[in-house]
Amino acid sequence: MYTLKKSLGQHFLKDETVCIRIIEALNAHQYSQLLEVGPGGGALTKYLKGLEGVDLKLVEIDAEKVAFLLKAYPHVRGKIIEADILEIDAPFSGRFTLIGNFPYNISTQIVFKVIDWRAQVETMIGMFQKEVAVRICSGPGSKEYGILSVISQAYYKTTYLFDVDENCFNPPPKVKSGVIMFEDAGNPYGITNHKKFMLLVKLAFGQRRKQLRNPLKPYFKKEDLLDPIFTKRAEQLSVLDFVELLNKMN
């Protein structure tokens, strides 16, 4: 068996119905290369290990869980990357799909990792703390809409799939969870400078209660700042609005 490590944010999925719903969402897409993030006790792995025609890899930071997985699912030998998901390079050449019950303490960082790999990640299905899942999928005008929403939706179609109750995990987390899906949208807004786009969005939401003119003033010409858009707050702007600002940014 294995122990649960709070330091790694481990809450292992135990509800078979939830596992099956996640796998059904995954299998609604075509994929030939699949990365499972944080397999832990193998709740999802047992459904993935025997997939025909699929190159499966797993990334797991916990050596104890790696040993357990190798014993419980011998088929995954040679497929496990014992490392931190945030520290590795893309594990495949070409396009791949990503799935996981993500550790909640690094889940937002995993989203940004997926964005970094956006040229390769075609689909992502992941378990998040519900608050984070809702934030990612929210649209302009809502209090949940923020940096994660804009950056994710700039490159992916984001869909909130379903809620997951606390009692579906061992140990139960103190928060509700949600499963979401990313589907590659390419680069529909024609963003040419991702780092600059990230900077713009972070600056705008850094003072989200203030008009955009306040945090963005140093980055635009005086005549541009006369545009009525600068009297709005960040949460009122669509992804397209942010891209249009990006194209005028110094």
Secondary structure, DSSP 8 states (H G I E B T S, - for coil): -----GGGT--EE--HHHHHHHHHHHTTS--SEEEEE--TTTTTHHHHTT-TT-EEEEE---HHHHHHHHHH-GGGTTTEE-S-GGG---SSSS-EEEEEE--GGGHHHHHHHHHHTTTTEEEEEEEEEHHHHHHHH--TTSTT-SHHHHHHHHHEEEEEEEEE-GGGEES--SS-EEEEEEEE--STT--S-HHHHHHHHHHHHHTTTS-THHHHGGGS-TTGGGSGGGGS-GGG--HHHHHHHHTT--
